[in-house]
Amino acid sequence: MNNLNALLEPGMLVTHPDRPDWGTGQVQSNIGGRITVNFREEGKVVIEGSRVSLVPIFE
């Protein structure tokens, strides 16, 4: 898992760098490098943090 993914906590907003069509997602959990995110346009997705670097949204 990359360093930014390790910092992701429930409630944080993220985007998937390869799937902009999924829209903004809210982190549901981050356990053992498996990040569950509820995306606006795709629904709930489990991301393997070692394979994908999610992009946090800081507002």
C-alpha positions as CSV (number, residue, x, y, z in Angstrom):
1,M,0.0,0.0,0.0
2,N,1.4,3.4,-0.8
3,N,1.8,6.0,1.9
4,L,-1.2,8.1,0.9
5,N,-3.5,5.1,0.9
6,A,-2.3,4.3,4.5
7,L,-3.6,7.7,5.6
8,L,-7.1,7.2,4.3
9,E,-9.8,7.0,7.0
10,P,-13.5,6.4,6.9
11,G,-15.4,9.5,5.8
12,M,-12.6,10.9,3.6
13,L,-13.4,11.8,0.0
14,V,-11.3,10.3,-2.8
15,T,-11.2,9.7,-6.6
16,H,-9.9,6.7,-8.5
17,P,-7.2,7.9,-10.9
18,D,-8.1,5.4,-13.6
19,R,-11.9,5.7,-13.3
20,P,-12.9,9.4,-13.2
21,D,-16.4,8.4,-14.4
22,W,-17.0,6.9,-11.0
23,G,-17.0,10.4,-9.5
24,T,-16.1,11.2,-5.9
25,G,-16.1,8.4,-3.4
26,Q,-16.3,8.2,0.4
27,V,-14.0,5.8,2.2
28,Q,-15.9,3.3,4.3
29,S,-13.0,1.3,5.7
30,N,-9.3,0.8,5.3
31,I,-8.3,-2.6,6.7
32,G,-5.0,-4.4,5.8
33,G,-4.6,-2.4,2.6
34,R,-8.1,-3.2,1.3
35,I,-10.0,0.1,1.0
36,T,-13.8,0.0,0.7
37,V,-15.1,3.1,-1.1
38,N,-18.7,4.1,-1.9
39,F,-18.4,6.0,-5.2
40,R,-21.2,8.3,-6.3
41,E,-21.6,6.8,-9.8
42,E,-20.4,3.2,-9.3
43,G,-21.5,2.3,-5.8
44,K,-19.4,0.3,-3.2
45,V,-16.0,-0.9,-4.5
46,V,-13.2,-2.7,-2.6
47,I,-9.8,-1.4,-3.8
48,E,-6.5,-3.2,-3.3
49,G,-4.3,-0.4,-2.0
50,S,-1.1,-2.0,-3.2
51,R,-2.4,-1.8,-6.8
52,V,-4.2,1.5,-7.0
53,S,-3.2,4.9,-5.4
54,L,-6.5,6.7,-4.6
55,V,-6.4,10.5,-4.8
56,P,-7.6,12.2,-1.7
57,I,-9.8,15.3,-2.0
58,F,-9.0,18.0,0.5
59,E,-11.5,20.8,0.7
